[in-house]
């Protein structure tokens, strides 16, 4: 029992250390940019005595960056799916998706900056791009498909409209970068109205 308890504690400690390193990498990426994001700077930001404490948990910097991407995309996707699943119907789900996506960006500005800096100048080994936005697109595409089947939405190309929504919502990054005091609620409301009117069934199919 004591051995099992020690192993469990080691696992918890290792996970906490990995998260500490990932959080530090996000901060350095957002603040200093990709070219200045080194294991040394990440170690300093994390309060670690040497980069060896990073390479004990990660093979190299690329693995750290891959973990940053996967962690942020997973968290965002989880927030989107929770919002969609909690909605009363397709129209509400569409509005909830937009709000959840914008709120996630607003609450995680450093993480969003880090993702876009990676997208602009880094490609994960073995991957075509820094990150795949399909996990972000899929929930809203599903909402659009459900809405068409149930008659809440007009006939539309759900893939095209879903990608349009994602691109529009992701534009919040540029706006809060230019104006940190942007009215987030107003931005959400404008997109909700725009896409409600653009998708609602008008009786003509």
Secondary structure as UniProt FT lines:
FT   HELIX           2..32
FT   HELIX           34..36
FT   HELIX           39..46
FT   HELIX           52..55
FT   TURN            56..57
FT   HELIX           61..85
FT   HELIX           90..107
FT   HELIX           109..121
FT   TURN            125..126
FT   HELIX           134..150
FT   HELIX           158..170
FT   HELIX           172..178
FT   TURN            180..181
FT   HELIX           184..199
//
